[in-house]
């Protein structure tokens, strides 16, 4: 059979259906043994390298490479994939140019700075097929440790799948970072704006912190935290631009990376403490709470252990006691130990404060108290005032934490009532006595505070009244829930009366504590700007005190004395609600749910006043023959069919007493004939248990779960005795000598 030979190409180019001889294959395609679309004179990059954002490289000794495994039929006839790929590439370029022009018009200039660089997550050892690296990549590869700037280059989806490159990155985080930080964040923030933001943070937020934040910082997460907080004090238009949104996105990505990496410096712990103290807004479309103790504070504690920050108080105490043994330490080293000790105290106090009102047990406080390290509180100058506030806050939190640990049902103490009630009363008396001592000493020091530090000390006094209110509420709720678990059935009446004595006493002390916070806050003229600066825990305390103050006025309505008694409270509540609403409109980072709750309670207060006033008027109108003398006589009698003199509906009588007086019950029946507790405008009447639940407290679960084992009541039944008056405390001037012993 005669074999057919393919005709040789003619000198002028050969047949039209033959592929050109100028076909080449780049090294990347040759390594993968795949088809290369590079053609001389047509494109500068093949389709595969263009998709991977690579540059085609070739072997200079091999001008042409014949890929025999390629489908030549598609090359001769023209594959339809080539046209589709070219069309798609053209559309991508058009979209990229449109997005660049759109973002550039909004001030979002450097688009490439926010695009994830996928080339940095390839194999750790470069292969000969990889292209030449940029100078920045070469410099980073020569650095023994990965700096904080590289954290921003990791996309979020990389954290879900542990890859080899990701594990190498985590391993390198154990070493310190020696590179300098870029304050402009690759061109995102101008140098002028960066200086302004750093100045705002140092002037507004630094006085609230016990430790000194270095400005400018050398940590990426600390720099982003400073920028995000300082942006709050710029105009509202600046917080709604794409620049601020890009800054927030970088902050979220860097914070997520920081939570799962190793600590590379103390400034990372600074950032976590600052983020917890002033929580940023959650990312769009999420409900992330940055103030959860198990998230930020636990990570900060873990980082403090890795950086040996938790040993700083003990080391500083040894330096104070034996300075000759540490003579080789320089002044900078000693100052670093002092700052680490302040940081550790801050983390420890924030952790214990976050556990108040929860079912979690408190954490142990540091053995070395701040008063032993920094001396007695000194407010002679601004430099010592932050240490004085730290010392007082430490002492206050110790008292409150001990006071919140109430005795359980198995506790027993000798007294007129049941064993658990006597133990609770003694515990409450001891706690309140310590709080009175703290307040007396703090008030003495507050008179000598410099004018520049007065507001910060006033805020600490707000926390004192808020914690006092929290402790009293704890006692009231525990006393109201406790007798049903410990008292046996068919108990004689004096046990119930002894419980009501303590309820009335603690409820009477709770109202002034809440009113003290509300009065001081309302008097403050610059409250709108101050609420944007105070830590979140202070704002939460103000909201709880305001809500309790409104409800205490609602619980203690007494129309036997007329309306003039409540005009001052109504004006104060109206001014407080108006101030809070304007503050939330001006500062969008303040939580709106608490302000809405305060507004709802104010409507409840006014509606209850209106309905009870009309009920009292109808009652008097139906019985015109009863004058003032007859009403007073009926109130003193034991008849249950007449209303007579109305007893004050305080917290103990309206919220906790199961058998309240007939007077209040009859008046409520007139005010609420349908038996519903819902007031006008859809505002329900809130009890104390519901109120504390709204603020995240869990006071009703204070006793252990062994409710089946009830402690028997010891002693013979005795008639009820009058409650003993409150004991007079010694002079505060005599106690100031031994308060810090």
C-alpha positions as semicolon CSV with decimal commas, in nm:
position;residue;x (nm);y (nm);z (nm)
1;X;0,000;0,000;0,000
2;X;0,138;0,329;-0,100
3;X;0,198;0,553;0,192
4;X;0,084;0,911;0,183
5;X;0,329;1,179;0,278
6;X;0,236;1,511;0,420
7;X;0,341;1,791;0,184
8;X;0,627;2,002;0,305
9;X;0,556;2,364;0,379
10;X;0,623;2,616;0,109
11;X;0,874;2,894;0,165
12;X;0,602;3,157;0,178
13;X;0,432;3,006;0,478
14;X;0,309;2,658;0,379
15;X;-0,048;2,545;0,387
16;X;-0,308;2,754;0,566
17;X;-0,425;2,476;0,799
18;X;-0,088;2,425;0,966
19;X;-0,010;2,562;1,315
20;X;0,255;2,831;1,336
21;X;0,602;2,725;1,433
22;X;0,636;3,011;1,684
23;X;0,438;2,825;1,951
24;X;0,613;2,826;2,292
25;X;0,531;2,685;2,636
26;X;0,614;2,868;2,959
27;X;0,787;2,692;3,246
28;X;0,472;2,685;3,462
29;X;0,265;2,510;3,195
30;X;0,550;2,275;3,111
31;X;0,581;2,183;3,480
32;X;0,213;2,096;3,499
33;X;0,215;1,931;3,154
34;X;-0,081;2,131;3,039
35;X;-0,166;2,325;2,732
36;X;-0,003;2,667;2,704
37;X;-0,181;2,943;2,518
38;X;0,122;3,167;2,482
39;X;0,183;3,280;2,125
40;X;0,459;3,503;2,004
41;X;0,333;3,835;1,887
42;X;-0,015;3,793;2,033
43;X;-0,013;3,795;2,416
44;X;0,246;3,866;2,681
45;X;0,100;3,613;2,925
46;X;-0,070;3,281;2,871
47;X;-0,425;3,225;2,988
48;X;-0,327;3,004;3,285
49;X;-0,064;3,244;3,416
50;X;-0,302;3,538;3,368
51;X;-0,563;3,360;3,582
52;X;-0,308;3,292;3,856
53;X;-0,171;3,647;3,834
54;X;0,171;3,515;3,729
55;X;0,424;3,616;3,465
56;X;0,525;3,373;3,193
57;X;0,891;3,271;3,212
58;X;1,083;3,072;2,952
59;X;1,410;2,891;2,909
60;X;1,634;3,108;2,691
61;X;1,806;2,805;2,537
62;X;1,480;2,662;2,406
63;X;1,322;2,903;2,162
64;X;1,042;2,673;2,055
65;X;0,892;2,379;2,233
66;X;0,674;2,130;2,051
67;X;0,399;2,000;2,272
68;X;0,317;1,672;2,104
69;X;0,049;1,588;2,356
70;X;-0,160;1,886;2,255
71;X;-0,471;1,848;2,055
72;X;-0,356;1,993;1,724
73;X;-0,699;1,962;1,578
74;X;-0,828;2,230;1,807
75;X;-0,534;2,453;1,722
76;X;-0,587;2,412;1,350
77;X;-0,960;2,469;1,350
78;X;-0,965;2,727;1,630
79;X;-1,101;2,604;1,967
80;X;-1,422;2,771;2,087
81;X;-1,275;2,790;2,439
82;X;-1,023;3,048;2,325
83;X;-1,287;3,298;2,223
84;X;-1,492;3,239;2,539
85;X;-1,185;3,283;2,758
86;X;-1,084;3,599;2,580
87;X;-1,436;3,737;2,613
88;X;-1,442;3,656;2,984
89;X;-1,103;3,819;3,038
90;X;-1,223;4,132;2,863
91;X;-1,534;4,146;3,081
92;X;-1,325;4,104;3,396
93;X;-1,097;4,389;3,295
94;X;-1,398;4,609;3,224
95;X;-1,552;4,532;3,564
96;X;-1,224;4,596;3,745
97;X;-1,182;4,932;3,579
98;X;-1,541;5,027;3,664
99;X;-1,497;4,927;4,029
100;X;-1,168;5,117;4,051
101;X;-1,324;5,434;3,915
102;X;-1,627;5,400;4,147
103;X;-1,418;5,347;4,459
104;X;-1,175;5,621;4,363
105;X;-1,467;5,864;4,347
106;X;-1,554;5,773;4,709
107;X;-1,201;5,822;4,840
108;X;-1,111;5,453;4,827
109;X;-0,800;5,496;4,616
110;X;-0,571;5,198;4,660
111;X;-0,783;4,900;4,558
112;X;-0,485;4,666;4,535
113;X;-0,406;4,725;4,902
114;X;-0,728;4,551;5,011
115;X;-0,716;4,262;4,764
116;X;-0,599;3,932;4,920
117;X;-0,262;3,827;4,786
118;X;-0,299;3,456;4,720
119;X;0,064;3,423;4,612
120;X;0,182;3,445;4,972
121;X;0,005;3,121;5,066
122;X;0,181;2,883;4,832
123;X;0,446;2,626;4,927
124;X;0,703;2,744;5,178
125;X;0,996;2,639;4,953
126;X;0,990;2,810;4,612
127;X;1,005;2,588;4,306
128;X;1,192;2,678;3,989
129;X;0,860;2,719;3,810
130;X;0,752;3,008;4,031
131;X;0,809;3,359;3,898
132;X;1,041;3,616;4,042
133;X;0,915;3,763;4,368
134;X;0,862;4,127;4,442
135;X;1,112;4,313;4,664
136;X;0,858;4,322;4,953
137;X;0,810;3,946;4,933
138;X;1,185;3,885;4,923
139;X;1,238;4,108;5,227
140;X;0,963;3,927;5,417
141;X;1,109;3,588;5,331
142;X;1,448;3,690;5,469
143;X;1,292;3,806;5,798
144;X;1,307;3,530;6,063
145;X;0,961;3,621;6,201
146;X;0,639;3,723;6,034
147;X;0,540;4,074;6,135
148;X;0,190;4,188;6,223
149;X;0,139;4,342;5,880
150;X;0,122;3,994;5,728
151;X;-0,183;3,912;5,939
152;X;-0,395;4,139;5,722
153;X;-0,299;3,944;5,409
154;X;-0,467;3,626;5,526
155;X;-0,824;3,594;5,396
156;X;-1,091;3,488;5,640
157;X;-1,162;3,162;5,457
158;X;-0,802;3,053;5,515
159;X;-0,877;3,012;5,886
160;X;-1,133;2,737;5,830
161;X;-0,891;2,490;5,665
162;X;-0,552;2,435;5,835
163;X;-0,297;2,424;5,555
164;X;0,077;2,380;5,564
165;X;0,146;2,744;5,489
166;X;-0,098;2,851;5,760
167;X;0,071;2,625;6,016
168;X;0,408;2,771;5,922
169;X;0,266;3,118;5,971
170;X;0,132;3,031;6,318
171;X;0,464;2,877;6,419
172;X;0,651;3,193;6,322
173;X;0,427;3,407;6,545
174;X;0,602;3,279;6,858
175;X;0,893;3,514;6,801
176;X;0,902;3,890;6,855
177;X;0,826;4,135;6,579
178;X;1,114;4,361;6,484
179;X;0,965;4,535;6,182
180;X;0,829;4,889;6,189
181;X;0,459;4,948;6,151
182;X;0,307;5,144;5,867
183;X;0,089;5,415;6,021
184;X;-0,081;5,480;5,688
185;X;-0,193;5,115;5,651
186;X;-0,061;5,094;5,295
187;X;-0,202;5,430;5,197
188;X;-0,544;5,394;5,358
189;X;-0,490;5,664;5,625
190;X;-0,309;5,986;5,546
191;X;-0,031;6,101;5,775
192;X;-0,230;6,408;5,882
193;X;-0,532;6,195;5,975
194;X;-0,306;5,947;6,153
195;X;-0,157;6,221;6,371
196;X;-0,503;6,352;6,455
197;X;-0,635;6,008;6,552
198;X;-0,334;5,935;6,772
199;X;-0,373;6,274;6,940
200;X;-0,745;6,210;7,004
201;X;-0,672;5,875;7,163
202;X;-0,399;6,012;7,387
203;X;-0,613;6,304;7,501
204;X;-0,950;6,126;7,541
205;X;-0,891;5,758;7,619
206;X;-0,546;5,739;7,777
207;X;-0,656;5,895;8,112
208;X;-0,904;5,609;8,163
209;X;-0,635;5,340;8,140
210;X;-0,404;5,245;8,428
211;X;-0,124;5,156;8,186
212;X;0,048;5,379;7,931
213;X;-0,018;5,306;7,565
214;X;0,285;5,382;7,343
215;X;0,203;5,633;7,071
216;X;0,261;5,551;6,794
217;X;0,234;5,177;6,867
218;X;0,433;4,899;6,707
219;X;0,147;4,647;6,688
220;X;-0,103;4,633;6,405
221;X;-0,401;4,536;6,621
222;X;-0,327;4,814;6,871
223;X;-0,298;5,071;6,594
224;X;-0,630;4,962;6,442
225;X;-0,797;4,972;6,785
226;X;-0,672;5,327;6,838
227;X;-0,796;5,435;6,495
228;X;-1,142;5,280;6,542
229;X;-1,191;5,444;6,883
230;X;-1,063;5,783;6,772
231;X;-1,296;5,781;6,471
232;X;-1,589;5,814;6,714
233;X;-1,494;6,176;6,780
234;X;-1,483;6,277;6,415
235;X;-1,794;6,418;6,244
236;X;-2,074;6,176;6,163
237;X;-2,006;6,214;5,791
238;X;-1,654;6,079;5,844
239;X;-1,788;5,764;6,014
240;X;-2,015;5,688;5,719
241;X;-1,755;5,697;5,444
242;X;-1,602;5,397;5,275
243;X;-1,272;5,484;5,444
244;X;-1,416;5,406;5,788
245;X;-1,582;5,089;5,658
246;X;-1,251;4,972;5,514
247;X;-1,082;5,049;5,847
248;X;-1,345;4,847;6,034
249;X;-1,303;4,554;5,799
250;X;-0,930;4,556;5,855
251;X;-0,988;4,574;6,228
252;X;-1,221;4,271;6,223
253;X;-0,979;4,067;6,012
254;X;-0,681;4,158;6,228
255;X;-0,871;4,085;6,550
256;X;-0,980;3,745;6,421
257;X;-0,624;3,664;6,324
258;X;-0,494;3,784;6,659
259;X;-0,733;3,562;6,854
260;X;-0,596;3,248;6,687
261;X;-0,226;3,338;6,675
262;X;0,054;3,355;6,925
263;X;0,117;3,674;7,117
264;X;0,412;3,868;6,978
265;X;0,421;4,154;7,229
266;X;0,259;4,322;7,526
267;X;0,087;4,572;7,299
268;X;-0,142;4,296;7,175
269;X;-0,268;4,253;7,533
270;X;-0,310;4,631;7,552
271;X;-0,532;4,615;7,245
272;X;-0,751;4,334;7,382
273;X;-0,803;4,521;7,708
274;X;-0,893;4,840;7,524
275;X;-1,134;4,659;7,291
276;X;-1,309;4,507;7,591
277;X;-1,332;4,840;7,773
278;X;-1,481;5,022;7,472
279;X;-1,645;4,763;7,251
280;X;-1,652;4,847;6,878
281;X;-1,969;4,798;6,675
282;X;-2,028;4,442;6,551
283;X;-1,950;4,358;6,189
284;X;-2,238;4,417;5,947
285;X;-2,484;4,129;5,942
286;X;-2,357;3,972;6,267
287;X;-2,437;3,993;6,636
288;X;-2,082;3,954;6,769
289;X;-2,038;4,086;7,122
290;X;-1,679;4,197;7,175
291;X;-1,733;4,241;7,550
292;X;-1,788;3,876;7,633
293;X;-1,547;3,782;7,907
294;X;-1,475;3,438;7,769
295;X;-1,368;3,585;7,435
296;X;-1,139;3,881;7,487
297;X;-1,042;3,861;7,852
298;X;-0,963;3,491;7,843
299;X;-0,742;3,539;7,538
300;X;-0,578;3,836;7,709
301;X;-0,515;3,619;8,015
302;X;-0,362;3,348;7,799
303;X;-0,140;3,602;7,628
304;X;-0,043;3,749;7,965
305;X;0,072;3,406;8,077
306;X;0,278;3,356;7,762
307;X;0,442;3,698;7,801
308;X;0,492;3,647;8,180
309;X;0,281;3,952;8,256
310;X;0,109;3,767;8,542
311;X;0,442;3,752;8,730
312;X;0,491;4,130;8,716
313;X;0,315;4,213;9,049
314;X;0,523;3,960;9,242
315;X;0,843;4,077;9,076
316;X;0,760;4,441;9,148
317;X;0,688;4,355;9,511
318;X;1,030;4,190;9,540
319;X;1,192;4,498;9,385
320;X;1,017;4,720;9,639
321;X;1,122;4,505;9,935
322;X;1,479;4,422;9,826
323;X;1,602;4,694;9,588
324;X;1,966;4,593;9,637
325;X;1,906;4,253;9,480
326;X;1,782;4,419;9,162
327;X;2,040;4,693;9,135
328;X;2,148;4,565;8,794
329;X;1,806;4,644;8,647
330;X;1,786;4,971;8,461
331;X;1,516;5,231;8,509
332;X;1,355;5,132;8,180
333;X;1,329;4,769;8,290
334;X;1,168;4,867;8,620
335;X;0,924;5,094;8,437
336;X;0,835;4,807;8,205
337;X;0,763;4,584;8,506
338;X;0,539;4,854;8,655
339;X;0,339;4,887;8,332
340;X;0,297;4,510;8,310
341;X;0,175;4,500;8,670
342;X;-0,084;4,767;8,592
343;X;-0,193;4,573;8,286
344;X;-0,233;4,252;8,484
345;X;-0,440;4,429;8,752
346;X;-0,661;4,574;8,480
347;X;-0,729;4,232;8,324
348;X;-0,794;4,069;8,661
349;X;-1,037;4,340;8,771
350;X;-1,223;4,335;8,439
351;X;-1,265;3,959;8,464
352;X;-1,409;3,970;8,816
353;X;-1,634;4,263;8,728
354;X;-1,775;4,072;8,431
355;X;-1,864;3,775;8,653
356;X;-2,078;3,979;8,894
357;X;-2,442;3,885;8,866
358;X;-2,371;3,554;8,690
359;X;-2,366;3,193;8,802
360;X;-1,990;3,166;8,748
361;X;-1,772;3,171;9,060
362;X;-1,537;3,466;9,101
363;X;-1,173;3,436;9,009
364;X;-0,905;3,477;9,275
365;X;-0,764;3,826;9,305
366;X;-0,387;3,880;9,283
367;X;-0,212;3,813;9,611
368;X;-0,012;4,135;9,593
369;X;-0,258;4,420;9,632
370;X;-0,198;4,745;9,440
371;X;-0,169;4,936;9,768
372;X;0,141;4,729;9,855
373;X;0,308;4,810;9,523
374;X;0,210;5,173;9,467
375;X;0,161;5,281;9,828
376;X;-0,148;5,447;9,979
377;X;-0,368;5,645;9,740
378;X;-0,199;5,970;9,646
379;X;-0,387;6,239;9,453
380;X;-0,130;6,516;9,481
381;X;-0,064;6,520;9,105
382;X;-0,210;6,379;8,784
383;X;0,057;6,110;8,752
384;X;-0,045;5,936;9,075
385;X;-0,420;5,972;9,028
386;X;-0,453;5,672;8,798
387;X;-0,279;5,451;9,055
388;X;-0,513;5,588;9,322
389;X;-0,818;5,501;9,111
390;X;-0,678;5,153;9,052
391;X;-0,627;5,101;9,426
392;X;-0,978;5,216;9,515
393;X;-1,139;5,015;9,237
394;X;-0,950;4,705;9,348
395;X;-1,070;4,747;9,708
396;X;-1,427;4,817;9,595
397;X;-1,442;4,513;9,370
398;X;-1,308;4,289;9,646
399;X;-1,588;4,401;9,878
400;X;-1,857;4,365;9,613
401;X;-1,736;4,023;9,499
402;X;-1,741;3,898;9,856
403;X;-2,082;4,053;9,913
404;X;-2,236;3,886;9,608
405;X;-2,143;3,543;9,745
406;X;-2,446;3,515;9,973
407;X;-2,498;3,223;10,214
408;X;-2,695;2,931;10,075
409;X;-2,998;2,752;10,221
410;X;-2,774;2,531;10,436
411;X;-2,617;2,829;10,611
412;X;-2,712;2,876;10,974
413;X;-2,676;3,155;11,226
414;X;-2,838;3,216;11,562
415;X;-3,113;3,475;11,560
416;X;-3,485;3,541;11,563
417;X;-3,556;3,401;11,218
418;X;-3,453;3,087;11,033
419;X;-3,088;2,995;11,008
420;X;-3,034;3,097;10,646
421;X;-3,208;3,433;10,700
422;X;-2,993;3,514;11,003
423;X;-2,680;3,424;10,805
424;X;-2,796;3,639;10,515
425;X;-2,870;3,933;10,745
426;X;-2,529;3,911;10,911
427;X;-2,358;3,883;10,572
428;X;-2,549;4,186;10,444
429;X;-2,464;4,391;10,753
430;X;-2,095;4,307;10,716
431;X;-2,091;4,393;10,345
432;X;-2,277;4,722;10,386
433;X;-2,045;4,818;10,672
434;X;-1,741;4,766;10,447
435;X;-1,903;4,967;10,168
436;X;-1,971;5,252;10,410
437;X;-1,606;5,250;10,516
438;X;-1,494;5,258;10,154
439;X;-1,728;5,546;10,075
440;X;-1,613;5,747;10,376
441;X;-1,245;5,713;10,284
442;X;-1,311;5,780;9,915
443;X;-1,515;6,092;9,991
444;X;-1,228;6,225;10,200
445;X;-0,981;6,175;9,914
446;X;-1,226;6,310;9,656
447;X;-1,213;6,654;9,814
448;X;-0,838;6,684;9,734
449;X;-0,844;6,558;9,375
450;X;-0,708;6,800;9,111
451;X;-0,960;6,962;8,880
452;X;-0,828;6,773;8,578
453;X;-0,903;6,440;8,747
454;X;-1,236;6,524;8,910
455;X;-1,455;6,370;8,641
456;X;-1,271;6,036;8,646
457;X;-1,311;6,010;9,023
458;X;-1,680;6,100;8,993
459;X;-1,729;5,815;8,749
460;X;-1,569;5,577;8,999
461;X;-1,820;5,705;9,255
462;X;-2,097;5,617;9,007
463;X;-1,960;5,265;8,998
464;X;-1,966;5,254;9,377
465;X;-2,335;5,346;9,390
466;X;-2,409;5,105;9,106
467;X;-2,232;4,817;9,281
468;X;-2,405;4,906;9,607
469;X;-2,739;4,890;9,427
470;X;-2,640;4,557;9,273
471;X;-2,550;4,409;9,612
472;X;-2,872;4,531;9,773
473;X;-3,075;4,390;9,485
474;X;-2,896;4,062;9,534
475;X;-2,999;4,059;9,900
476;X;-3,360;4,150;9,823
477;X;-3,406;3,886;9,555
478;X;-3,232;3,619;9,763
479;X;-3,448;3,699;10,064
480;X;-3,764;3,694;9,856
481;X;-3,683;3,359;9,693
482;X;-3,514;3,195;9,987
483;X;-3,789;3,138;10,239
484;X;-3,990;2,912;10,008
485;X;-3,697;2,669;9,998
486;X;-3,587;2,674;10,362
487;X;-3,897;2,742;10,568
488;X;-4,108;2,436;10,649
489;X;-4,476;2,418;10,581
490;X;-4,721;2,572;10,831
491;X;-4,460;2,806;10,971
492;X;-4,572;3,051;11,232
493;X;-4,620;3,409;11,128
494;X;-4,324;3,574;11,295
495;X;-4,081;3,410;11,047
496;X;-4,258;3,578;10,761
497;X;-4,256;3,907;10,949
498;X;-3,880;3,880;11,009
499;X;-3,828;3,828;10,638
500;X;-4,036;4,135;10,558
501;X;-3,828;4,343;10,797
502;X;-3,511;4,272;10,599
503;X;-3,690;4,321;10,268
504;X;-3,816;4,663;10,373
505;X;-3,476;4,769;10,505
506;X;-3,278;4,667;10,196
507;X;-3,542;4,803;9,959
508;X;-3,533;5,136;10,139
509;X;-3,154;5,150;10,090
510;X;-3,174;5,059;9,720
511;X;-3,375;5,363;9,615
512;X;-3,123;5,626;9,739
513;X;-2,836;5,435;9,577
514;X;-3,006;5,450;9,236
515;X;-3,111;5,810;9,290
516;X;-2,753;5,914;9,372
517;X;-2,634;5,797;9,030
518;X;-2,925;5,955;8,845
519;X;-2,893;6,291;9,020
520;X;-2,519;6,316;8,958
521;X;-2,551;6,213;8,595
522;X;-2,840;6,449;8,522
523;X;-2,659;6,744;8,679
524;X;-2,363;6,684;8,446
525;X;-2,396;6,941;8,167
526;X;-2,156;6,771;7,925
527;X;-2,320;6,432;7,953
528;X;-2,374;6,401;7,578
529;X;-2,001;6,405;7,511
530;X;-1,909;6,224;7,833
531;X;-2,120;5,919;7,748
532;X;-1,913;5,869;7,434
533;X;-1,596;5,848;7,644
534;X;-1,690;5,652;7,956
535;X;-1,623;5,277;7,944
536;X;-1,909;5,048;7,855
537;X;-1,939;4,911;8,209
538;X;-2,003;5,265;8,339
539;X;-2,275;5,322;8,080
540;X;-2,433;4,991;8,179
541;X;-2,428;5,097;8,545
542;X;-2,597;5,428;8,463
543;X;-2,870;5,249;8,269
544;X;-2,936;4,999;8,548
545;X;-2,951;5,274;8,811
546;X;-3,187;5,482;8,596
547;X;-3,418;5,186;8,537
548;X;-3,420;5,096;8,905
549;X;-3,486;5,457;9,004
550;X;-3,791;5,476;8,779
551;X;-3,924;5,145;8,903
552;X;-3,862;5,238;9,266
553;X;-4,074;5,547;9,212
554;X;-4,342;5,329;9,053
555;X;-4,332;5,078;9,338
556;X;-4,356;5,351;9,606
557;X;-4,655;5,544;9,472
558;X;-4,853;5,687;9,764
559;X;-5,145;5,916;9,685
560;X;-5,222;5,994;10,045
561;X;-4,959;6,268;10,031
562;X;-5,068;6,424;9,703
563;X;-4,899;6,480;9,369
564;X;-4,635;6,734;9,468
565;X;-4,408;6,462;9,603
566;X;-4,354;6,311;9,258
567;X;-4,314;6,626;9,051
568;X;-3,938;6,641;9,113
569;X;-3,894;6,273;9,028
570;X;-4,101;6,314;8,712
571;X;-3,895;6,612;8,597
572;X;-3,570;6,427;8,669
573;X;-3,687;6,119;8,477
574;X;-3,802;6,327;8,181
575;X;-3,469;6,511;8,165
576;X;-3,274;6,186;8,193
577;X;-3,469;6,020;7,911
578;X;-3,430;6,325;7,688
579;X;-3,055;6,336;7,754
580;X;-3,010;5,967;7,679
581;X;-3,208;5,986;7,356
582;X;-3,003;6,279;7,229
583;X;-2,682;6,104;7,331
584;X;-2,774;5,794;7,133
585;X;-2,857;6,002;6,827
586;X;-2,523;6,182;6,848
587;X;-2,309;5,875;6,925
588;X;-2,419;5,573;6,725
589;X;-2,196;5,330;6,919
590;X;-2,403;5,358;7,238
591;X;-2,641;5,062;7,287
592;X;-2,993;5,167;7,199
593;X;-3,170;4,881;7,375
594;X;-3,110;5,027;7,722
595;X;-3,235;5,370;7,619
596;X;-3,549;5,214;7,474
597;X;-3,599;5,027;7,802
598;X;-3,567;5,351;8,000
599;X;-3,824;5,518;7,775
600;X;-4,062;5,226;7,821
601;X;-4,027;5,240;8,199
602;X;-4,092;5,614;8,195
603;X;-4,417;5,557;8,004
604;X;-4,504;5,285;8,254
605;X;-4,438;5,523;8,543
606;X;-4,659;5,797;8,401
607;X;-4,936;5,560;8,300
608;X;-4,948;5,400;8,643
609;X;-4,964;5,741;8,808
610;X;-5,247;5,846;8,581
611;X;-5,454;5,533;8,631
612;X;-5,405;5,513;9,007
613;X;-5,487;5,882;9,044
614;X;-5,811;5,838;8,857
615;X;-5,892;5,529;9,064
616;X;-5,838;5,720;9,386
617;X;-6,058;6,003;9,263
618;X;-6,336;5,760;9,172
619;X;-6,305;5,591;9,512
620;X;-6,341;5,922;9,694
621;X;-6,627;6,028;9,468
622;X;-6,823;5,710;9,544
623;X;-6,779;5,757;9,921
624;X;-6,818;6,129;9,987
625;X;-6,927;6,080;10,347
626;X;-6,576;5,970;10,449
627;X;-6,365;6,267;10,536
628;X;-6,003;6,289;10,629
629;X;-6,066;6,192;10,991
630;X;-6,279;5,894;10,893
631;X;-6,016;5,776;10,647
632;X;-5,746;5,801;10,913
633;X;-5,957;5,603;11,160
634;X;-6,034;5,339;10,898
635;X;-5,670;5,309;10,812
636;X;-5,583;5,243;11,175
637;X;-5,854;4,980;11,213
638;X;-5,826;4,619;11,102
639;X;-6,129;4,622;10,874
640;X;-6,054;4,474;10,533
641;X;-6,357;4,608;10,351
642;X;-6,244;4,970;10,331
643;X;-5,946;5,127;10,163
644;X;-5,876;5,405;10,412
645;X;-5,521;5,535;10,437
646;X;-5,309;5,398;10,151
647;X;-4,978;5,249;10,259
648;X;-4,678;5,325;10,039
649;X;-4,646;5,072;9,759
650;X;-4,273;5,031;9,798
651;X;-4,064;4,749;9,653
652;X;-4,118;4,525;9,953
653;X;-4,497;4,558;9,957
654;X;-4,577;4,562;9,586
655;X;-4,318;4,335;9,435
656;X;-4,235;4,077;9,701
657;X;-4,520;4,048;9,950
658;X;-4,758;3,764;9,851
659;X;-5,033;3,900;10,073
660;X;-5,017;4,274;10,025
661;X;-5,260;4,497;10,210
662;X;-5,621;4,517;10,106
663;X;-5,578;4,887;10,044
664;X;-5,331;4,847;9,759
665;X;-5,514;4,543;9,624
666;X;-5,843;4,731;9,610
667;X;-5,679;5,026;9,441
668;X;-5,512;4,801;9,185
669;X;-5,845;4,634;9,120
670;X;-5,990;4,974;9,034
671;X;-5,691;5,075;8,824
672;X;-5,670;4,739;8,646
673;X;-6,024;4,595;8,643
674;X;-5,937;4,328;8,387
675;X;-5,665;4,182;8,608
676;X;-5,396;4,250;8,347
677;X;-5,062;4,399;8,442
678;X;-5,025;4,564;8,101
679;X;-5,032;4,941;8,118
680;X;-5,121;5,184;7,847
681;X;-4,925;5,210;7,522
682;X;-4,831;4,843;7,542
683;X;-4,590;4,889;7,834
684;X;-4,600;4,597;8,080
685;X;-4,549;4,644;8,450
686;X;-4,200;4,514;8,528
687;X;-4,115;4,341;8,854
688;X;-3,771;4,342;9,013
689;X;-3,690;3,993;8,887
690;X;-3,778;4,094;8,532
691;X;-3,581;4,416;8,565
692;X;-3,257;4,248;8,665
693;X;-3,304;3,987;8,393
694;X;-3,326;4,264;8,134
695;X;-2,975;4,375;8,229
696;X;-2,826;4,026;8,212
697;X;-2,812;3,956;8,586
698;X;-2,902;3,619;8,732
699;X;-2,983;3,708;9,091
700;X;-3,272;3,462;9,126
701;X;-3,037;3,162;9,090
702;X;-2,819;3,251;9,386
703;X;-2,880;2,939;9,594
704;X;-2,731;2,599;9,517
705;X;-2,944;2,331;9,358
706;X;-2,986;2,124;9,677
707;X;-3,334;2,261;9,738
708;X;-3,470;1,929;9,865
709;X;-3,261;1,931;10,183
710;X;-3,419;2,200;10,395
711;X;-3,253;2,312;10,713
712;X;-3,489;2,277;11,011
713;X;-3,575;2,579;11,216
714;X;-3,407;2,563;11,554
715;X;-3,527;2,719;11,876
716;X;-3,871;2,758;12,028
717;X;-4,127;2,987;11,866
718;X;-4,097;3,339;11,994
719;X;-4,309;3,645;11,931
720;X;-4,183;3,891;11,675
721;X;-3,958;4,166;11,797
722;X;-3,911;4,512;11,666
723;X;-3,623;4,551;11,421
724;X;-3,312;4,691;11,579
725;X;-3,202;5,031;11,453
726;X;-2,903;5,053;11,226
727;X;-2,583;5,066;11,425
728;X;-2,390;5,387;11,423
729;X;-2,057;5,358;11,244
730;X;-1,739;5,511;11,383
731;X;-1,607;5,837;11,258
732;X;-1,459;5,805;10,905
733;X;-1,162;6,017;11,009
734;X;-1,072;5,752;11,268
735;X;-1,099;5,471;11,015
736;X;-0,883;5,624;10,742
737;X;-0,568;5,512;10,922
738;X;-0,647;5,140;10,913
739;X;-0,851;5,114;10,592
740;X;-0,550;5,025;10,374
741;X;-0,379;4,803;10,632
